[in-house]
Amino acid sequence: MKKIIYILFLLILTSYLYADKIFFTRGSADFNEIALSFDDGPGLNTKELLKILDKKNVKATFFLLGTSIVKRPKLVKEIYNKGHELANHTYNHINFYKYKEEDKEEKIKEELLQCQDLIKSITGYRTKLVRFPYGYFKDDAIDIAKDSNYKIVNWTFGIDWEKEVSYEDMLNLYLENVKPGTIFLMHDLHKNPVIIKILPLLIDKIKEKKYNIVTVGEMINKRVKEK
């Protein structure tokens, strides 16, 4: 848990250090808005998540993974047709923190553009936001994102991958982080009954706190105008 807190601190600090409007971990603190984002899909959780989002009249942002898109292209189209935001999570989910080959910069760009082109071929939509796997945000990725007309968006809080965290604790941890501009991270690739169980309650509680739930793009656009 300490490691997660430290990483989140670095992510938040870096978002304020970069003044080039490229890297973000949260939205504006001036608006009571929350963004829900889902990584690695479309996957086994996506259809159920879409049902919940439809029922609650909420739009989310899906950071789609190329290898998942190939398996479920119709689901990508469904996400798009339902009015949710499509974003880029690269093609193969490479951990660029550990990538040591000499072609690293070329590989980052290839992963970004390959996923972009795949999404566009299915929906006609050209993605504008990228979240590199494992929250990678070093200078090479930032330069490539800028040159490719992308914004890098990581997250403010997420914990759904921690299997030892109980349903009640997970819900409470997300609720404790309901603050202006929070971007929540969750995943929809694997079947996760805990997320399916907490999401309706999380949405209800967010609304009870008088927060609007918006897409990441909507939130970031307001942040850009502040800078």
C-alpha positions as a Markdown table, in Angstrom:
| # | Residue | x | y | z |
|---|---|---|---|---|
| 1 | Met | 0.0 | 0.0 | 0.0 |
| 2 | Lys | 2.9 | 2.4 | 0.8 |
| 3 | Lys | 4.3 | 1.8 | -2.7 |
| 4 | Ile | 0.9 | 2.6 | -4.3 |
| 5 | Ile | 0.7 | 5.8 | -2.3 |
| 6 | Tyr | 4.2 | 6.8 | -3.3 |
| 7 | Ile | 3.5 | 6.2 | -7.0 |
| 8 | Leu | 0.3 | 8.3 | -6.7 |
| 9 | Phe | 2.2 | 11.1 | -5.1 |
| 10 | Leu | 4.7 | 11.1 | -7.9 |
| 11 | Leu | 1.9 | 11.1 | -10.5 |
| 12 | Ile | 0.1 | 14.1 | -8.9 |
| 13 | Leu | 3.4 | 16.0 | -8.4 |
| 14 | Thr | 4.4 | 15.5 | -12.0 |
| 15 | Ser | 1.0 | 16.7 | -13.3 |
| 16 | Tyr | 1.7 | 20.1 | -11.8 |
| 17 | Leu | 5.3 | 20.2 | -13.0 |
| 18 | Tyr | 4.5 | 19.8 | -16.7 |
| 19 | Ala | 3.1 | 23.1 | -18.0 |
| 20 | Asp | 2.8 | 21.9 | -21.6 |
| 21 | Lys | -0.7 | 20.6 | -21.2 |
| 22 | Ile | 0.3 | 17.1 | -22.1 |
| 23 | Phe | 0.3 | 15.0 | -18.8 |
| 24 | Phe | -2.6 | 14.8 | -16.3 |
| 25 | Thr | -3.6 | 12.8 | -13.3 |
| 26 | Arg | -6.7 | 14.8 | -12.4 |
| 27 | Gly | -9.1 | 17.4 | -13.5 |
| 28 | Ser | -9.8 | 20.9 | -12.2 |
| 29 | Ala | -10.2 | 21.4 | -8.4 |
| 30 | Asp | -12.7 | 24.1 | -9.3 |
| 31 | Phe | -15.5 | 21.8 | -10.4 |
| 32 | Asn | -17.3 | 19.0 | -8.5 |
| 33 | Glu | -16.6 | 16.5 | -11.2 |
| 34 | Ile | -15.5 | 12.8 | -11.2 |
| 35 | Ala | -14.4 | 10.8 | -14.1 |
| 36 | Leu | -14.7 | 7.0 | -14.4 |
| 37 | Ser | -12.1 | 5.3 | -16.5 |
| 38 | Phe | -11.6 | 1.6 | -17.4 |
| 39 | Asp | -8.4 | 0.0 | -18.7 |
| 40 | Asp | -7.4 | -3.0 | -20.8 |
| 41 | Gly | -10.7 | -3.8 | -22.4 |
| 42 | Pro | -13.0 | -4.5 | -24.0 |
| 43 | Gly | -13.1 | -7.6 | -21.9 |
| 44 | Leu | -15.3 | -9.9 | -19.8 |
| 45 | Asn | -16.6 | -7.1 | -17.5 |
| 46 | Thr | -17.4 | -4.6 | -20.3 |
| 47 | Lys | -20.9 | -5.7 | -21.2 |
| 48 | Glu | -22.1 | -5.7 | -17.5 |
| 49 | Leu | -20.4 | -2.3 | -16.9 |
| 50 | Leu | -22.2 | -0.8 | -19.9 |
| 51 | Lys | -25.5 | -2.0 | -18.5 |
| 52 | Ile | -24.8 | -0.3 | -15.2 |
| 53 | Leu | -23.6 | 2.9 | -16.9 |
| 54 | Asp | -26.7 | 3.0 | -19.1 |
| 55 | Lys | -29.0 | 2.4 | -16.1 |
| 56 | Lys | -27.3 | 5.2 | -14.2 |
| 57 | Asn | -27.1 | 7.5 | -17.2 |
| 58 | Val | -23.4 | 8.0 | -16.8 |
| 59 | Lys | -20.7 | 8.2 | -19.5 |
| 60 | Ala | -17.2 | 6.8 | -18.8 |
| 61 | Thr | -13.8 | 6.7 | -20.6 |
| 62 | Phe | -12.5 | 3.4 | -21.9 |
| 63 | Phe | -8.7 | 3.1 | -22.4 |
| 64 | Leu | -8.8 | 0.3 | -25.0 |
| 65 | Leu | -6.0 | -2.2 | -25.5 |
| 66 | Gly | -5.2 | -3.4 | -29.0 |
| 67 | Thr | -5.0 | -7.1 | -28.2 |
| 68 | Ser | -8.4 | -6.9 | -26.5 |
| 69 | Ile | -9.9 | -4.9 | -29.4 |
| 70 | Val | -8.9 | -7.6 | -31.9 |
| 71 | Lys | -10.8 | -10.2 | -29.9 |
| 72 | Arg | -14.0 | -8.0 | -29.4 |
| 73 | Pro | -14.3 | -5.4 | -32.1 |
| 74 | Lys | -18.1 | -5.4 | -31.9 |
| 75 | Leu | -17.9 | -4.4 | -28.3 |
| 76 | Val | -15.7 | -1.5 | -29.2 |
| 77 | Lys | -18.4 | -0.3 | -31.5 |
| 78 | Glu | -21.0 | -0.8 | -28.8 |
| 79 | Ile | -19.0 | 1.3 | -26.3 |
| 80 | Tyr | -18.7 | 4.1 | -28.9 |
| 81 | Asn | -22.4 | 3.9 | -30.0 |
| 82 | Lys | -23.5 | 4.3 | -26.4 |
| 83 | Gly | -21.7 | 7.6 | -26.2 |
| 84 | His | -18.8 | 6.7 | -24.0 |
| 85 | Glu | -15.3 | 8.1 | -24.7 |
| 86 | Leu | -12.7 | 5.9 | -26.4 |
| 87 | Ala | -9.1 | 6.3 | -25.5 |
| 88 | Asn | -5.8 | 4.6 | -26.3 |
| 89 | His | -4.0 | 2.1 | -24.0 |
| 90 | Thr | -1.5 | 1.0 | -26.7 |
| 91 | Tyr | -1.6 | -2.3 | -28.5 |
| 92 | Asn | 0.4 | -4.9 | -26.5 |
| 93 | His | 0.5 | -3.5 | -23.0 |
| 94 | Ile | 4.3 | -3.3 | -22.8 |
| 95 | Asn | 5.8 | -2.1 | -19.6 |
| 96 | Phe | 8.1 | 0.6 | -20.9 |
| 97 | Tyr | 9.6 | 1.1 | -17.4 |
| 98 | Lys | 11.3 | -2.3 | -18.0 |
| 99 | Tyr | 11.8 | -2.1 | -21.7 |
| 100 | Lys | 15.6 | -1.9 | -22.4 |
| 101 | Glu | 15.8 | -2.4 | -26.2 |
| 102 | Glu | 17.5 | 0.3 | -28.3 |
| 103 | Asp | 14.3 | 0.9 | -30.3 |
| 104 | Lys | 12.3 | 2.1 | -27.2 |
| 105 | Glu | 11.1 | 5.4 | -28.7 |
| 106 | Glu | 10.1 | 3.8 | -32.0 |
| 107 | Lys | 8.3 | 1.0 | -30.1 |
| 108 | Ile | 6.3 | 3.5 | -27.9 |
| 109 | Lys | 5.2 | 5.3 | -31.0 |
| 110 | Glu | 4.3 | 2.1 | -32.8 |
| 111 | Glu | 2.3 | 0.9 | -29.9 |
| 112 | Leu | 0.4 | 4.2 | -29.7 |
| 113 | Leu | -0.4 | 4.5 | -33.4 |
| 114 | Gln | -1.2 | 0.8 | -34.0 |
| 115 | Cys | -3.9 | 1.0 | -31.3 |
| 116 | Gln | -5.1 | 4.4 | -32.7 |
| 117 | Asp | -5.5 | 3.0 | -36.2 |
| 118 | Leu | -7.3 | -0.1 | -35.0 |
| 119 | Ile | -9.9 | 1.9 | -33.1 |
| 120 | Lys | -10.4 | 4.3 | -36.0 |
| 121 | Ser | -10.9 | 1.5 | -38.4 |
| 122 | Ile | -13.8 | 0.1 | -36.3 |
| 123 | Thr | -15.5 | 3.4 | -35.2 |
| 124 | Gly | -14.1 | 6.2 | -37.4 |
| 125 | Tyr | -13.0 | 7.9 | -34.2 |
| 126 | Arg | -9.4 | 9.1 | -33.8 |
| 127 | Thr | -8.4 | 8.9 | -30.1 |
| 128 | Lys | -7.0 | 11.9 | -28.4 |
| 129 | Leu | -6.1 | 10.5 | -24.9 |
| 130 | Val | -3.5 | 7.8 | -24.1 |
| 131 | Arg | -2.7 | 6.0 | -20.9 |
| 132 | Phe | 0.4 | 4.1 | -21.2 |
| 133 | Pro | 0.5 | 0.7 | -19.4 |
| 134 | Tyr | 1.6 | 0.9 | -15.8 |
| 135 | Gly | 1.2 | 4.7 | -15.9 |
| 136 | Tyr | 4.4 | 5.2 | -17.9 |
| 137 | Phe | 5.1 | 8.9 | -18.3 |
| 138 | Lys | 8.8 | 9.6 | -18.9 |
| 139 | Asp | 10.1 | 12.2 | -21.3 |
| 140 | Asp | 10.2 | 9.9 | -24.3 |
| 141 | Ala | 6.5 | 9.1 | -24.0 |
| 142 | Ile | 5.6 | 12.7 | -23.3 |
| 143 | Asp | 7.5 | 13.9 | -26.4 |
| 144 | Ile | 5.9 | 11.2 | -28.6 |
| 145 | Ala | 2.4 | 12.0 | -27.2 |
| 146 | Lys | 2.9 | 15.7 | -28.0 |
| 147 | Asp | 4.2 | 15.0 | -31.5 |
| 148 | Ser | 1.2 | 12.7 | -32.1 |
| 149 | Asn | -1.3 | 15.2 | -30.8 |
| 150 | Tyr | -2.2 | 13.2 | -27.7 |
| 151 | Lys | -2.6 | 14.0 | -24.0 |
| 152 | Ile | -1.3 | 11.5 | -21.5 |
| 153 | Val | -3.9 | 10.8 | -18.7 |
| 154 | Asn | -3.0 | 8.6 | -15.8 |
| 155 | Trp | -5.3 | 8.6 | -12.7 |
| 156 | Thr | -5.9 | 10.0 | -9.3 |
| 157 | Phe | -7.0 | 6.8 | -7.5 |
| 158 | Gly | -7.5 | 3.2 | -8.3 |
| 159 | Ile | -7.3 | -0.1 | -6.3 |
| 160 | Asp | -9.5 | -2.7 | -8.0 |
| 161 | Trp | -6.5 | -4.9 | -8.9 |
| 162 | Glu | -5.7 | -5.5 | -5.2 |
| 163 | Lys | -7.3 | -8.9 | -4.6 |
| 164 | Glu | -6.9 | -8.9 | -0.8 |
| 165 | Val | -9.0 | -5.8 | -0.4 |
| 166 | Ser | -12.6 | -6.6 | 0.6 |
| 167 | Tyr | -15.7 | -5.4 | -1.2 |
| 168 | Glu | -16.5 | -3.0 | 1.7 |
| 169 | Asp | -13.0 | -1.6 | 2.0 |
| 170 | Met | -12.7 | -1.1 | -1.8 |
| 171 | Leu | -15.9 | 0.8 | -2.0 |
| 172 | Asn | -14.9 | 2.9 | 1.0 |
| 173 | Leu | -11.5 | 3.7 | -0.5 |
| 174 | Tyr | -13.0 | 4.9 | -3.7 |
| 175 | Leu | -15.5 | 7.0 | -1.8 |
| 176 | Glu | -12.8 | 8.5 | 0.4 |
| 177 | Asn | -11.2 | 9.8 | -2.9 |
| 178 | Val | -14.3 | 11.5 | -4.2 |
| 179 | Lys | -12.9 | 15.0 | -4.5 |
| 180 | Pro | -13.1 | 17.7 | -7.2 |
| 181 | Gly | -11.2 | 16.5 | -10.3 |
| 182 | Thr | -10.7 | 12.9 | -9.3 |
| 183 | Ile | -10.1 | 10.4 | -12.1 |
| 184 | Phe | -10.9 | 6.9 | -11.0 |
| 185 | Leu | -9.1 | 3.9 | -12.5 |
| 186 | Met | -10.8 | 0.5 | -12.8 |
| 187 | His | -10.4 | -2.4 | -15.2 |
| 188 | Asp | -12.8 | -4.3 | -17.5 |
| 189 | Leu | -10.6 | -7.0 | -19.2 |
| 190 | His | -11.1 | -9.8 | -16.6 |
| 191 | Lys | -14.2 | -10.9 | -14.9 |
| 192 | Asn | -14.3 | -8.9 | -11.6 |
| 193 | Pro | -17.5 | -9.3 | -9.6 |
| 194 | Val | -16.3 | -6.8 | -7.0 |
| 195 | Ile | -16.3 | -4.0 | -9.5 |
| 196 | Ile | -19.7 | -5.0 | -10.8 |
| 197 | Lys | -20.9 | -5.0 | -7.3 |
| 198 | Ile | -19.5 | -1.6 | -6.1 |
| 199 | Leu | -20.0 | 0.4 | -9.3 |
| 200 | Pro | -23.7 | 1.1 | -8.9 |
| 201 | Leu | -23.2 | 2.1 | -5.3 |
| 202 | Leu | -20.2 | 4.2 | -6.1 |
| 203 | Ile | -22.1 | 6.1 | -8.8 |
| 204 | Asp | -25.1 | 6.7 | -6.4 |
| 205 | Lys | -22.8 | 8.0 | -3.6 |
| 206 | Ile | -20.9 | 10.3 | -6.0 |
| 207 | Lys | -24.3 | 11.8 | -7.1 |
| 208 | Glu | -25.5 | 12.1 | -3.5 |
| 209 | Lys | -22.4 | 14.2 | -2.8 |
| 210 | Lys | -23.5 | 16.5 | -5.6 |
| 211 | Tyr | -20.8 | 15.6 | -8.0 |
| 212 | Asn | -21.2 | 15.3 | -11.8 |
| 213 | Ile | -19.7 | 12.3 | -13.5 |
| 214 | Val | -18.1 | 13.3 | -16.8 |
| 215 | Thr | -15.7 | 11.8 | -19.3 |
| 216 | Val | -12.0 | 12.2 | -18.8 |
| 217 | Gly | -11.8 | 14.4 | -22.0 |
| 218 | Glu | -14.5 | 16.8 | -20.7 |
| 219 | Met | -12.6 | 17.1 | -17.4 |
| 220 | Ile | -9.2 | 17.6 | -19.0 |
| 221 | Asn | -10.4 | 20.2 | -21.4 |
| 222 | Lys | -11.4 | 22.4 | -18.5 |
| 223 | Arg | -8.0 | 21.8 | -16.9 |
| 224 | Val | -6.2 | 22.9 | -20.1 |
| 225 | Lys | -8.1 | 26.1 | -20.2 |
| 226 | Glu | -6.9 | 26.9 | -16.6 |
| 227 | Lys | -3.2 | 26.7 | -17.5 |
